[in-house]
Amino acid sequence: LIFCVGRYIGRVVIGRYGGGNLVSSIVVCLLIAYNKKTSVFRIMDTLCCGVMMGQLAGYVGSLFSRDSYGTYAKGKFAMQIPLSDTAGIMNQKIQDNIVKYHGTEYIQVHPLCIYKFLLVVLLLIFILVFRKRKRFDGELVAWCVWGQIVIRIIVDGAMSGRTILFWKISFAQAVEFICAAAIICVILVKRHKLNKQMESDDKKDGFAGRVISRFMNPSDDDSE
């Protein structure tokens, strides 16, 4: 994004890697929210699960097309791809560990599409369970974005062609870690403000007001 701004923006605009589709979805959400006079974050909370289901379908397609793989891997989770079918970046470690089987050369790499699929399934389950406990509009989509960033941090560790800053942490992972921490801070601050507001409202209402509100709205206590 910093060194290839023009090319990155072009990919997003034309829809490569799904960026254009995501931007188009956000624009449609803004138009619907403006037309219906409702919160755009409420609409995004409703649609975030559908977006992740679309991601899962895309990862299944990547598994069959074998266009999403990482660096060299060994063990039970390694994926072998014919050398003639590879179209991605191959570092020196992949080239040094080419496997030959029945006269055909294979590269042995991390199946990133499988990793992403399993992690997004876990994130989707978390969002479906957590949605009954959301406190404000936009909280679900905030957790969704946070989960996507965490998935990227995990998956980037198995990618090839990384720019290492220090230890085994790449430049992309460092930026993603900062973004994930910022989202967590925003969620915690927003929840803290809501708790403070509820405490101040309880003090204003007094004991009688709390008893009447709980009697009139018993579902609030059940949800807590």
Secondary structure, 3 states (H helix, E strand, C coil): CCCCHHHHHHHHHHCHHHHHHHHHHHHHHHHHHHHHCCCHHHHHHHHHHHHHHHHHHHHHHHHHHCCCCCCECCCCCCEEEEHHHCCCCCCHHHHHCCEEECCEEEEEECCHHHHHHHHHHHHHHHHHHHHHHCCCCCHHHHHHHHHHHHHHHHHHCCCCCCCEEECCEEHHHHHHHHHHHHHHHHHHHHHHHHHHHHHHHHHHHHHHHHHHHHHHCHHHHHHC
